[in-house]
């Protein structure tokens, strides 16, 4: 996974959790009210020992049954009040915290849509899924329970020790002895637990990635009989996660044992000391009962420290993982984009590439660019086929037009306007795309196609389906309202590709970018689609990545891309006659031609290429 997280030793859990404040701020009043109610409820439990003291030193000592019953009634009322207050606390936090979780999940999803494509290329989808599900659930649980009870228990312990010291200061001091070792143990535990908590949550993301890939690739797994190897890979990740979870359990068990044992020893010592004082007449039996009852009432607030610290550490890690994604810069608008006045029109129309270079954001600064000095002009209404060997940069070049990636140098203009001066939303209304690998969503056929244009209606939908020769949709169980399923896997590859093409043309775009959109079609369907597509291309400026002569024939001119450079431009027939590399690519021959050197560049003289900026 991307090495973007901060190591636990470099951060504070409290500082990480404070980043949740913008989301918690709108519900702070109800959370504060819930905390206040919980503090009152918890402190009521400390009143019970005082009632017991009154019962023992009063009605019991004076053999007054009526007083005992009255004391029992007080205890019952205190218990009922405590239960009702804790129920009120739960009611106060349930709805607002569900809203906080929903708000964070919506922000994460919205942010993911605005992140550059390069980010999604680097990050495994399972890591993103785990951040949007498991991590946010942990944060909701933290805000509902540990956050409140860290405050409640701290207040309860403070009030309880004040009561103990007031009742008998010598016994109270005896119970304060374990504080120092407990603080040291909790500090060590917090540091160690932070490390394994982060490992576990990252491993959950890795496991989620494997599950998602296995589900989406189930046809490949079954087709190649890789069930066993995939199961072994999954088991390996599961075992690693299991080991990490056991490490967490061992740490939690250790801190729980110490936090339970040390206070118990202190209470035992206080009991012995108190009994001696009662025997000597220095302490009343009721005071000793009240003292021990108060000490026992403080057991849970003290013992829960380890559990609450563990949940807080997991929540701090979940917060870090959430903000690791949220801190990634979105596709930012340049100063030119945000200022319409700076968008200057030029006399040149069509689609023009001027000195365009590109290297991926994570590439070394001195690495060879994927694209180098691309100069190319596609005239208004013209279709340009882009041809080149695998890895020559064709798909990358087409991705620069809708700004799925931004050019490292140079510029691209559409009808004379630099695309960097257009808002991305505006640019993507002008440019429509269809990729070689079609992606469909879990929606109806119609909804998938109409994603290509806001405001398009049924007439535009039917026209686009006709152009793409996708009339098969009318034979589906519910026609255009048929759900195509996840990734459109209920359809064949050719059917998915035709729907993707329909989506590209439904909005009748001014500029069209097609990345080998007919590769999955049979020759008869391809001929029909090409015939219909020619009518669309007459009214748009288009660049089409092509691998087959039939697709190239859709274009007015052809640009040959070789090792990231435009090496020749001309018509199909011109390049067949004048360029050996192009002729080889169109011939479909299997072996590399002799005219290519070992680095793939032409090793022989070829006729002078045409002016690509003409």
Buried (B, 14 or more C-beta within 10 A) or exposed (E): BEEBBEEBEEBEBEEBBEBBEEBBEEBEEBBEBBBBBBBBBBBBBBBBBBBBBBBBBBBBEEEBEEBBEBBEEBBEEBEEBBEEBBEBBEEBBEEBBEBBBEBBBEBBEEBBEEBBEBBEEBBBBBBBBBBBEBBBEBBBBBBBBBBBBBBBBBBBBEBBBEBBBEBBEEBBEBBEBBBEEBEEBBEEBBEBBBBBBBBBBBBBBBBBBBBBBBEBBEEEBEEEEBEEEBEEBBEEBEEBBEBBBEBBEEBBEBBBEBBBEBBBEBBEBBBEBBBEBBEEEEBBBBBBBBBBBBBEBBBEBBBBBBBBBBBBBBBBBBBBBBBBBBEBEBBEBEEBBEEEEEBEEEEBBBBBBBEBBBBBEEEEEEEEBBBBBBBBBBBEBBBBBBBBBEEBBBBBBBBBBBBBBBBBBBBBBBBBBBBBBBEBEBBBBBBBBBBBEBEBEEBBBBBBBBBBBEEBEEEBBBBBBEBBBBEBBEEBEEEBEBBBEEBBBBBEBBBBBBBBBBBBBBBBBBBBBBBBBBBBBEEEBBEBBBEBBEEBBEEBBBBBBBBBBBBBEBBBBBBBBBBBBBBBBBBBEBBBEBBBBBBBBBEEEEEEBEBBEEEBEBEEEBEEBBEBEE
